[in-house]
Amino acid sequence: MKKLLITGAILATGLISTQSFAADVAAGKAKAAACAACHGANGISIAPMWPNLAGQKEVYLSKQIKAFRDGTRKDPSMSPMAAGLSDADADNLAAYFSSLK
């Protein structure tokens, strides 16, 4: 029984971490205008100190944006940028940037 519970927990964790969002790429693109100053118009950073966002995994991007917003991840540039974003905004931005090559 214990093995069954552990296996179920592992499977559930895997399913949760790989689920996709029902996000709006077009809304993310519209919201991404503010991101372009550092991360580039097409998600390719203009300087080595800022990461490329184009092609990153959607779930990862959403999680990181929310972490900056919530203060669990801190950065003097990103935390204020993410502060006003809703969960839907974060998901939409993640969908947009992950859709880029």
PyMOL CGO cylinders between C-alpha atoms (Angstrom):
from pymol import cmd
from pymol.cgo import CYLINDER

trace = [
    CYLINDER, 0.00, 0.00, 0.00, 2.82, 2.39, 0.88, 0.3, 1, 1, 1, 1, 1, 1,
    CYLINDER, 2.82, 2.39, 0.88, 4.47, 1.79, -2.53, 0.3, 1, 1, 1, 1, 1, 1,
    CYLINDER, 4.47, 1.79, -2.53, 1.17, 2.51, -4.24, 0.3, 1, 1, 1, 1, 1, 1,
    CYLINDER, 1.17, 2.51, -4.24, 0.81, 5.82, -2.42, 0.3, 1, 1, 1, 1, 1, 1,
    CYLINDER, 0.81, 5.82, -2.42, 4.37, 6.84, -3.22, 0.3, 1, 1, 1, 1, 1, 1,
    CYLINDER, 4.37, 6.84, -3.22, 3.93, 5.89, -6.88, 0.3, 1, 1, 1, 1, 1, 1,
    CYLINDER, 3.93, 5.89, -6.88, 0.66, 7.84, -7.02, 0.3, 1, 1, 1, 1, 1, 1,
    CYLINDER, 0.66, 7.84, -7.02, 2.32, 10.90, -5.51, 0.3, 1, 1, 1, 1, 1, 1,
    CYLINDER, 2.32, 10.90, -5.51, 5.18, 10.74, -8.00, 0.3, 1, 1, 1, 1, 1, 1,
    CYLINDER, 5.18, 10.74, -8.00, 2.79, 10.40, -10.93, 0.3, 1, 1, 1, 1, 1, 1,
    CYLINDER, 2.79, 10.40, -10.93, 0.59, 13.23, -9.69, 0.3, 1, 1, 1, 1, 1, 1,
    CYLINDER, 0.59, 13.23, -9.69, 3.60, 15.51, -9.31, 0.3, 1, 1, 1, 1, 1, 1,
    CYLINDER, 3.60, 15.51, -9.31, 4.72, 14.69, -12.84, 0.3, 1, 1, 1, 1, 1, 1,
    CYLINDER, 4.72, 14.69, -12.84, 1.30, 15.41, -14.27, 0.3, 1, 1, 1, 1, 1, 1,
    CYLINDER, 1.30, 15.41, -14.27, 1.01, 18.72, -12.47, 0.3, 1, 1, 1, 1, 1, 1,
    CYLINDER, 1.01, 18.72, -12.47, 4.45, 19.91, -13.51, 0.3, 1, 1, 1, 1, 1, 1,
    CYLINDER, 4.45, 19.91, -13.51, 3.88, 19.10, -17.19, 0.3, 1, 1, 1, 1, 1, 1,
    CYLINDER, 3.88, 19.10, -17.19, 0.37, 20.43, -17.58, 0.3, 1, 1, 1, 1, 1, 1,
    CYLINDER, 0.37, 20.43, -17.58, -0.06, 23.20, -20.09, 0.3, 1, 1, 1, 1, 1, 1,
    CYLINDER, -0.06, 23.20, -20.09, -1.83, 26.47, -19.57, 0.3, 1, 1, 1, 1, 1, 1,
    CYLINDER, -1.83, 26.47, -19.57, -4.90, 27.70, -21.36, 0.3, 1, 1, 1, 1, 1, 1,
    CYLINDER, -4.90, 27.70, -21.36, -3.10, 30.96, -22.01, 0.3, 1, 1, 1, 1, 1, 1,
    CYLINDER, -3.10, 30.96, -22.01, -3.58, 33.60, -24.67, 0.3, 1, 1, 1, 1, 1, 1,
    CYLINDER, -3.58, 33.60, -24.67, -0.47, 34.09, -26.83, 0.3, 1, 1, 1, 1, 1, 1,
    CYLINDER, -0.47, 34.09, -26.83, -1.87, 37.29, -28.40, 0.3, 1, 1, 1, 1, 1, 1,
    CYLINDER, -1.87, 37.29, -28.40, -2.54, 38.81, -24.98, 0.3, 1, 1, 1, 1, 1, 1,
    CYLINDER, -2.54, 38.81, -24.98, 0.98, 37.83, -23.93, 0.3, 1, 1, 1, 1, 1, 1,
    CYLINDER, 0.98, 37.83, -23.93, 2.43, 39.51, -27.01, 0.3, 1, 1, 1, 1, 1, 1,
    CYLINDER, 2.43, 39.51, -27.01, 0.55, 42.73, -26.20, 0.3, 1, 1, 1, 1, 1, 1,
    CYLINDER, 0.55, 42.73, -26.20, 1.77, 42.63, -22.59, 0.3, 1, 1, 1, 1, 1, 1,
    CYLINDER, 1.77, 42.63, -22.59, 5.37, 41.86, -23.64, 0.3, 1, 1, 1, 1, 1, 1,
    CYLINDER, 5.37, 41.86, -23.64, 6.06, 45.37, -24.92, 0.3, 1, 1, 1, 1, 1, 1,
    CYLINDER, 6.06, 45.37, -24.92, 7.50, 46.31, -21.52, 0.3, 1, 1, 1, 1, 1, 1,
    CYLINDER, 7.50, 46.31, -21.52, 9.75, 43.23, -21.57, 0.3, 1, 1, 1, 1, 1, 1,
    CYLINDER, 9.75, 43.23, -21.57, 11.39, 44.20, -24.87, 0.3, 1, 1, 1, 1, 1, 1,
    CYLINDER, 11.39, 44.20, -24.87, 13.60, 46.87, -23.28, 0.3, 1, 1, 1, 1, 1, 1,
    CYLINDER, 13.60, 46.87, -23.28, 15.76, 44.15, -21.71, 0.3, 1, 1, 1, 1, 1, 1,
    CYLINDER, 15.76, 44.15, -21.71, 14.71, 40.87, -23.29, 0.3, 1, 1, 1, 1, 1, 1,
    CYLINDER, 14.71, 40.87, -23.29, 14.45, 42.14, -26.86, 0.3, 1, 1, 1, 1, 1, 1,
    CYLINDER, 14.45, 42.14, -26.86, 11.48, 42.59, -29.18, 0.3, 1, 1, 1, 1, 1, 1,
    CYLINDER, 11.48, 42.59, -29.18, 11.50, 38.89, -30.11, 0.3, 1, 1, 1, 1, 1, 1,
    CYLINDER, 11.50, 38.89, -30.11, 12.59, 37.52, -26.75, 0.3, 1, 1, 1, 1, 1, 1,
    CYLINDER, 12.59, 37.52, -26.75, 16.29, 37.60, -27.62, 0.3, 1, 1, 1, 1, 1, 1,
    CYLINDER, 16.29, 37.60, -27.62, 18.13, 39.66, -25.03, 0.3, 1, 1, 1, 1, 1, 1,
    CYLINDER, 18.13, 39.66, -25.03, 20.01, 42.76, -26.07, 0.3, 1, 1, 1, 1, 1, 1,
    CYLINDER, 20.01, 42.76, -26.07, 22.70, 42.26, -23.39, 0.3, 1, 1, 1, 1, 1, 1,
    CYLINDER, 22.70, 42.26, -23.39, 24.38, 39.22, -21.83, 0.3, 1, 1, 1, 1, 1, 1,
    CYLINDER, 24.38, 39.22, -21.83, 23.14, 40.11, -18.34, 0.3, 1, 1, 1, 1, 1, 1,
    CYLINDER, 23.14, 40.11, -18.34, 19.49, 39.44, -19.31, 0.3, 1, 1, 1, 1, 1, 1,
    CYLINDER, 19.49, 39.44, -19.31, 18.27, 36.00, -20.39, 0.3, 1, 1, 1, 1, 1, 1,
    CYLINDER, 18.27, 36.00, -20.39, 16.70, 35.13, -23.72, 0.3, 1, 1, 1, 1, 1, 1,
    CYLINDER, 16.70, 35.13, -23.72, 13.04, 34.29, -23.20, 0.3, 1, 1, 1, 1, 1, 1,
    CYLINDER, 13.04, 34.29, -23.20, 12.21, 33.06, -26.70, 0.3, 1, 1, 1, 1, 1, 1,
    CYLINDER, 12.21, 33.06, -26.70, 11.65, 29.33, -26.78, 0.3, 1, 1, 1, 1, 1, 1,
    CYLINDER, 11.65, 29.33, -26.78, 11.84, 28.82, -23.02, 0.3, 1, 1, 1, 1, 1, 1,
    CYLINDER, 11.84, 28.82, -23.02, 9.42, 26.31, -21.53, 0.3, 1, 1, 1, 1, 1, 1,
    CYLINDER, 9.42, 26.31, -21.53, 6.02, 27.83, -20.80, 0.3, 1, 1, 1, 1, 1, 1,
    CYLINDER, 6.02, 27.83, -20.80, 5.58, 26.34, -17.33, 0.3, 1, 1, 1, 1, 1, 1,
    CYLINDER, 5.58, 26.34, -17.33, 9.09, 27.47, -16.31, 0.3, 1, 1, 1, 1, 1, 1,
    CYLINDER, 9.09, 27.47, -16.31, 8.54, 31.05, -17.50, 0.3, 1, 1, 1, 1, 1, 1,
    CYLINDER, 8.54, 31.05, -17.50, 5.18, 31.35, -15.76, 0.3, 1, 1, 1, 1, 1, 1,
    CYLINDER, 5.18, 31.35, -15.76, 6.63, 30.01, -12.53, 0.3, 1, 1, 1, 1, 1, 1,
    CYLINDER, 6.63, 30.01, -12.53, 9.56, 32.44, -12.63, 0.3, 1, 1, 1, 1, 1, 1,
    CYLINDER, 9.56, 32.44, -12.63, 7.39, 35.48, -13.41, 0.3, 1, 1, 1, 1, 1, 1,
    CYLINDER, 7.39, 35.48, -13.41, 5.09, 34.60, -10.50, 0.3, 1, 1, 1, 1, 1, 1,
    CYLINDER, 5.09, 34.60, -10.50, 8.09, 34.05, -8.21, 0.3, 1, 1, 1, 1, 1, 1,
    CYLINDER, 8.09, 34.05, -8.21, 9.41, 37.55, -9.03, 0.3, 1, 1, 1, 1, 1, 1,
    CYLINDER, 9.41, 37.55, -9.03, 5.94, 38.97, -8.47, 0.3, 1, 1, 1, 1, 1, 1,
    CYLINDER, 5.94, 38.97, -8.47, 5.41, 37.17, -5.16, 0.3, 1, 1, 1, 1, 1, 1,
    CYLINDER, 5.41, 37.17, -5.16, 8.91, 37.88, -3.83, 0.3, 1, 1, 1, 1, 1, 1,
    CYLINDER, 8.91, 37.88, -3.83, 10.06, 34.26, -3.62, 0.3, 1, 1, 1, 1, 1, 1,
    CYLINDER, 10.06, 34.26, -3.62, 12.63, 35.16, -6.26, 0.3, 1, 1, 1, 1, 1, 1,
    CYLINDER, 12.63, 35.16, -6.26, 14.17, 38.59, -6.00, 0.3, 1, 1, 1, 1, 1, 1,
    CYLINDER, 14.17, 38.59, -6.00, 15.85, 40.78, -8.58, 0.3, 1, 1, 1, 1, 1, 1,
    CYLINDER, 15.85, 40.78, -8.58, 16.05, 44.58, -8.47, 0.3, 1, 1, 1, 1, 1, 1,
    CYLINDER, 16.05, 44.58, -8.47, 14.97, 44.84, -12.12, 0.3, 1, 1, 1, 1, 1, 1,
    CYLINDER, 14.97, 44.84, -12.12, 12.43, 42.03, -12.44, 0.3, 1, 1, 1, 1, 1, 1,
    CYLINDER, 12.43, 42.03, -12.44, 10.60, 42.22, -9.12, 0.3, 1, 1, 1, 1, 1, 1,
    CYLINDER, 10.60, 42.22, -9.12, 9.09, 45.66, -9.81, 0.3, 1, 1, 1, 1, 1, 1,
    CYLINDER, 9.09, 45.66, -9.81, 8.28, 44.70, -13.42, 0.3, 1, 1, 1, 1, 1, 1,
    CYLINDER, 8.28, 44.70, -13.42, 6.37, 41.61, -12.29, 0.3, 1, 1, 1, 1, 1, 1,
    CYLINDER, 6.37, 41.61, -12.29, 4.69, 43.23, -9.29, 0.3, 1, 1, 1, 1, 1, 1,
    CYLINDER, 4.69, 43.23, -9.29, 1.53, 44.28, -11.12, 0.3, 1, 1, 1, 1, 1, 1,
    CYLINDER, 1.53, 44.28, -11.12, 1.04, 41.09, -13.14, 0.3, 1, 1, 1, 1, 1, 1,
    CYLINDER, 1.04, 41.09, -13.14, -1.89, 38.77, -12.53, 0.3, 1, 1, 1, 1, 1, 1,
    CYLINDER, -1.89, 38.77, -12.53, -1.64, 34.99, -12.83, 0.3, 1, 1, 1, 1, 1, 1,
    CYLINDER, -1.64, 34.99, -12.83, -3.29, 35.28, -16.26, 0.3, 1, 1, 1, 1, 1, 1,
    CYLINDER, -3.29, 35.28, -16.26, -0.73, 37.91, -17.31, 0.3, 1, 1, 1, 1, 1, 1,
    CYLINDER, -0.73, 37.91, -17.31, 2.14, 35.65, -16.25, 0.3, 1, 1, 1, 1, 1, 1,
    CYLINDER, 2.14, 35.65, -16.25, 0.61, 32.67, -18.08, 0.3, 1, 1, 1, 1, 1, 1,
    CYLINDER, 0.61, 32.67, -18.08, -0.02, 34.74, -21.22, 0.3, 1, 1, 1, 1, 1, 1,
    CYLINDER, -0.02, 34.74, -21.22, 3.52, 36.14, -21.23, 0.3, 1, 1, 1, 1, 1, 1,
    CYLINDER, 3.52, 36.14, -21.23, 4.90, 32.64, -20.76, 0.3, 1, 1, 1, 1, 1, 1,
    CYLINDER, 4.90, 32.64, -20.76, 2.78, 31.32, -23.63, 0.3, 1, 1, 1, 1, 1, 1,
    CYLINDER, 2.78, 31.32, -23.63, 3.94, 34.14, -25.90, 0.3, 1, 1, 1, 1, 1, 1,
    CYLINDER, 3.94, 34.14, -25.90, 7.66, 33.81, -25.19, 0.3, 1, 1, 1, 1, 1, 1,
    CYLINDER, 7.66, 33.81, -25.19, 7.58, 30.02, -25.36, 0.3, 1, 1, 1, 1, 1, 1,
    CYLINDER, 7.58, 30.02, -25.36, 5.95, 30.27, -28.78, 0.3, 1, 1, 1, 1, 1, 1,
    CYLINDER, 5.95, 30.27, -28.78, 8.91, 32.22, -30.20, 0.3, 1, 1, 1, 1, 1, 1,
    CYLINDER, 8.91, 32.22, -30.20, 11.83, 30.52, -31.96, 0.3, 1, 1, 1, 1, 1, 1,
]
cmd.load_cgo(trace, "trace")
